[in-house]
Amino acid sequence: MSARGTIGMRLAVLASVALLMHACAAPPKWRILGPGPSADRPDRSGERQVAAPPKSDQMIGSLAVVRTGEGDTLPDVARHFGLGHDAVRAANPDVDVWAPPAGSRVVLPRMFILPDAPRQGLVINLASMRLFHYRGKGRAIASYPVGIGEEGRSTPMGEMHVERKAVRPTWHVPASIRRDHAKRGDPLPAEVPPGPDNPLGEYALYLSRTSYVIHGTNKPYSIGLRATNGCLRLYPEDMEKLYQAVPVKTPVHIVNQPYLVGRAGGMLYLEAHAPQEELSAADVKKKLHARLKDIEKKERLRVDWKRVEETVTQARGVPVPILEGGGGLQGMLAGAAEIERPARLTGQPRSPAFRPGAWYVRADETIGEDNAKRLAAVLNHQGPQIPALVVQKGNRYQVLAGPYASRKAAEEGARRIKSDLEIDGAIIGPTESRELARKTTGNR
């Protein structure tokens, strides 16, 4: 692989989280040939957390596992089962994010300890990047993953309420965001109208805290990441449900609780997330120890302190029993029910077929098939999607973005790849793509 190719691949794999973190995107000016993102909308009503736990319990849901299919990524699995990027990644540290082998066992961390906050309206825990919607005096609970403010533009904590609602909102771009994009050579207009290029998506709940919104997104694979300018974003399908269920004046309570302690069925559980930069890891750990010691003393329980330390260190985001004899993380994972992978995962992007005679952008060329698949997956999961495929030529693999309808469109695609991934792509014209078709072994 060339030095440029090595650097590009390294950026694509190691910075795959960062590439999804741009909170806004300039409206694309190119036209793509071939299929775009899937419009399939399978019914997932049974795959979102809706629960009515006993009043004495602080935990909802259950763990499950699913096997990946050919071409699946962890973000695909996360979206279908109502989970965020970081949550699935933390629960599955040994599974390849962008190119897991078919049949990989993926833990679905769909068991949650409720945040320490009033059970009314909307409660968002920034640490777990999870929203809880309490209805019917706090008994019925729906829960959704969210994307939150990136480092330096944190989502504010505190109490607020839903001030107003909007369908197909116009995005009035803040001056600070316009300046940032202009510096990157990616200028934004003062307003972005409703449509597929609007980062607010189709639905928005405007909060009483000025400039902050709970909204959908045109970057669904940024859910579960620190990816916004401070607002809260949901998967489009989740935001539609939340919009319909939440009236104006609904209270909103935003907290940041990395260590959650809760009871269920007489057992005490700890759910740990890595503390974010806004918090002192030492302080929150000290408060956790003080709380557990208080529980030990008042309720005459015996906490397994070694297990507490392991749970905090691993920060897997899975509730773990922490009383002596409780079984621990491995016991929880062993008891997770395996569910069947559906025929189609919600919103899963399709790679386009190779079209000889079309325009393409070669994003990279490598001898490693898995690395090529990872980069193609990263491109396909951009918002809006950059259609990409892997073409084998001899013992090497090319990652091609496209097909594009013209050279101008391909150049604009290359500009976007450079802006998003810092990869210098090479334009491939119709003659070269026909020649490549004659020499190729196949495409993936």
N, C-alpha and C positions, 0 to 999 in steps of 0.2 A: 504494500500500500504506500502511496506517496505521503510525504510529510503533511501536505495539506489535507489529504484524505484521513490520515490518522488523527489530526487535530479536529477535523470536522466530526468524525465519528465519536471521539471522546466527548466533545461538546454535546452531541446529540444524546449520548447515553447518560453521562454524568450530570448534565444540566437539563435532563428531560423534565424535571419539575419546574425549573425556571422558565422554560419555554412556554409553559402554560400560564405563567403568572401575569402576563400583560393584561391589565384590567380592561383595556379598551383596544379596539382595533380599527384602523382606518378602513372605510368601505372599499372592498376590492374593486379594481378596475379591469380585471381580466375575465375572460370567458373560458370555461372549462368544457371540453368534450367528454362525453361519457357520464357514468353514474356519479351522483354526489352522495351525501350522507343518506343513510337509510331513513325512509319516512315511516317505517313500520312502528306501530305503537301497540305492542302486546299488552293485554290486560295484566296489570301487576297489582291489583287490589289486594291480593293475598300476600304480597311480598313487601309491603310497607308495614312498619310497626304501628298497630292500633291496638291499644290494650286498656284494660280496666283493672289494675292490680288492687289487692286488698289495701285498705287504708294504712295498715301497719307496715306494708312492704315499700321499699324504695327502689325496686328493680323491675324492669319489664323485659320481655323478649326471651329469646333462646339462641344458643349457638347452633350453627349448622356448617356443613362442608359441602362443596360441590367440586366436580372434576371439570377441568377446562377442556374445551373442544379445540380442534385444529384452527389456528389463527387467532384464538382469544388472547386478550391482554388483561392484566389485573384491572385497569380502568373500565374495561367492558363489563367485567363481572361486578365491579363495585356499583356501576350505574344501575344495572339490572336489578340488583338486590337492595337498592336503597342505601348504599354506603358511599363514603367519600374516599378519595385517593389515599390520603395518609392513613386512614383507619384500616383499609385492607392491606396496605403495605406494612404497617406495624404488626398486624396480626399474622402476616406471612413473610417474615424476614428472609426466608430461604427460597422464595419463589421469584423467578425472573419477572420483573414488572411488565416488560414489553414483548417478551418472546418466550413465555412459559411453554414447555413441551406439552403436547396434548395428553390429557389424563392427569395433569398436575392436581394435587389435592389443595384446595383453597379454603381456608377457614373464613367463614362469614361472621364477623363479630356483631351480631344483631341482638346482643344482650346489653342493656344499658342501665347503669345506676342513675337515678334521677338527680339532677343538680339540687343543691341546697338553696332553694328559692321558693317563693310562693307558688302553689299549684294553681295558677290562673293565667289565662291568656297565653302569650308566647314567652318561653324561656329559652335563651340561647346560651350554651356553654362554649365559649371560645376555645377552651383547651381541647375539647373533644370534637369541635367543629360540628355541633349537633344542635338542632332546633327541636323543642318539645312544645306541642300545641295541646293545651289542657282545655277540655270542654266538659260541660255538665258537672259543674262544681269540682272540677279537677279529677274526676273519675276516669273519663275517656281521654286517652293520650295518643296523638299521632306524632311521629317523629321523623325528621328528615335531615340529611346531611347538608352542610352549607360550606360555601367558600367565604373566607373572612379577609379582613384588611392585612395587607402585606406588612413586613417589618418597616417601621418608619411611618406607616399610615394605618395604624391600628384601629380596629373597630372599637368605638367607645363603649365603656361599661356603664351600667346604671339603669334607672327606671325611666321609661318613656311610654308612648302609646302610638297607635296607628292614626295618623292625622288625616290622610286621604288615600284613595285608591285610584289606579289608572290602568286601563286596558290599552295596549299598543302605545306605550309612552314614548314621547320624544326625549332624547338624551341631550340636555343642555350641558355641553362639555365645560367643566371648570377650567379657568385660565391656567392653573398650575399644571393640569394634565396636558393641555395644549402645548405648553412650553416644553414639558418633558418629551412629548412625542416629536416636536419640532427639532429638538436637539439630536434625536435619533434618526433624523431624516425621514420621519413618518408623520407628516403633518395631519392634523385633524381639523374638521370644520367646526364652526361654533355650535352647530346643532346636527344631530344625527336623527333622521326621521325613523318612524317605525319600520320594521322589516328585518330581514335576516342579518344585516350588518350592525344592528343596534345592540350594544352589550347589555341593555336592560331587559332584553327579551320581550315577551308578550304581555307580562303582567308586573305591576309594581305596587308595593305598599310603602307610602311615604311616611316616615316617622316624625314625631314631634321634635326630635333633635334635628335641627336644620342641616340639610345636605345629605342625610343618611336615608337609605332606601333598602328594603328587602325586595329583591327582584329576581326575574329569571336570568337567562344568559344565552349568548350565542357561542359560549365556550364551555360546553357541559363537562368536559374532562378536567376542568379546573376546580370542580366541586371537591371539597375536602382538602383544599390547599390554601395557604395564605396568598391570595391571588387578586385582591381587589384594592381599591383606593379607600377602603373603610366601610363600604356597604356590605350587605349580606346577600349572597347569590345562591339560588337553588337550581337543581335540574329543571328544565322547562316543564316536564310532566308533573313534578312536585309543586312547582310554583303555581301552576293552574289550579291544583286542588286546594292549596293553601289560600289562594286569592278568593276562591269561592266560599271557603269556610270561615274567613276572618272578617268581621265587620269593623267599620271605623270605630275608634275609641278603644279598641282592644288593647289591654296593657301589654307592654313588652319589657322584659327584664333580662338584661345581658350581664352574664357573669364570666369569670375566668377561673375555673376550678379544675386543676390537673389531677388532683387526688380525690376521688369520690368514694365515700364509705356508705354502705347501705345494707339493709337486712332483707332477707327473703327466706321464707320457710324456716325461720329460727337460726339461720346461719348468717354470719357477718362477712361481707365481701368488700374487696378493695379493687377499684378500677383506676389504673394509673396511665397518665399521658405525660409525655415529655413537657416540662414547663417551658412556656414561650419566653422570649427575651424580655418582655415587659415585667416578668416576675423574677424574684430571687429564688432560685431552686433551693437554696439552703433554708430560707424562711418558710416556704410552703412545706418542705419536708419536716421542719421543726414543729409546725402547727399540726401536721398529720400525726406525728408521734404523740404530741400532747393530747390530741383528741382520742387516740386509741388508748392511751394510758388512763384517761378519764373514764372511757367505756369499761375498761378492765376493772377499775376500782368500783364504779357504781353498780355494775351488773355482775360482778364476780365471774368474769370470763377470762379465759387464758388465750391471749393472742400469740400466734406463732410469729415471732419477730424476725426470724430468718426468712420466712416466706414474705413478710412485708417488705424486707429489704430487696429480695429477688424481684418482687412485683414492681417496685419503684424503679429498680435498675433496668429491668427489661422494658417497661412502659409499652406493653403490647396492646393496651386499650381494651382488654378483656377482663370482666369481673372475675376475681380469684377469691375463693374462700380463705380466710386468714386466721380462723381459730384453729387451735391444735387439733390434729386429726381431720382437718377439713378436706384434704385431697389435693389441693394446689392446682396450678395451671394445667399440668398434664392430665389430671383427672377430669378437668372441665373439657379439654379438647377431645379426650377419649370418648366422652359421653355425647359429643355433638352428633346430631343426626345427619346422615348424608342424604342430600336431595338431588333429584335428577336435573341435569342441565336442560333448559328449554331448547326447543329447536332453533330459536332466534333470540339473541340478547337485545334488549331494548336499545335502539339508537346505534347499534354497532356499525361503524363505518365499513364500507366495502372497498377493497382495492379495485381499481379499474382494470379492464383487460388491456393488454398491449396492442396498440394500433399502428402498424407500419405506415409511414407517410405522415404521421402527425408530429407536432412540435413537442419537445420534452425539455426538462432541465435535469441534467445528471447531478444529483446531490452528493454522490460518493461512489467509489468503486473499491471493493475489498475482497480478500480471499476468504473472509469469514462469513458464512451464510447467516448465522445468528445475529451478527452485528448489522448486517444489511437489513434483516427483518426488523430489528429494533428501530433503526432509523426510519424505515418505511412506516412502521406503526406510529412513531412520534409524529410524522408528517400527516398521516391520515387522521390523527386525533387532534389536530389543530382546530381552532375555531375562528372562522369557518375552515372546513377541511381543506387540506392541500392533498388531493388524490395522489397516491404514490404506490409504486409496485417495485418488486425485485426481479431483475432479469439476469439469468445466468449466461455468461459468455465464456466458454471454456471452463477453466477452474476459478474464474473470478465472478463476482456478483456486483451488478450495478443497481443503484437505487435511483429510480427515475420518477420525477414529479410530472404529472400531466395525465392525459394528453391535453395540449393547448391548441387553440384554433388558429393561432398566428404567431409570428415571431414576437410581435409587440406583447401579446399575452404571455408568452414564455418569459420574456424579459421582466415583465411585472411579477411573474411567479418567482423568478430568481431573486428579484429585489426583496420580496417578502421572506423568502428562505434566509437570505442574508440578514434581514432585520430581526427575524424571530430566533434564528439558530446560529448566526455568525458563520454560516457555511457559504463559501463561494461556489455556486453552481455553474455548470457549463451548459450552454444552449446546444441542443441537438435538433437539427433541422430534418425535414422530410426525407432527404436523400440518406442521411446517416441513420435515421430510424429504420428505413427499409433495409439498409445494409445490416444493421444490428439484428433485424428479424431473420435474415438468412443465416446468421451465425449463432443465434441464440439457442440454448439448450431447452429453455422453458422460462416461464415467469411465475412468480409467486405473489 
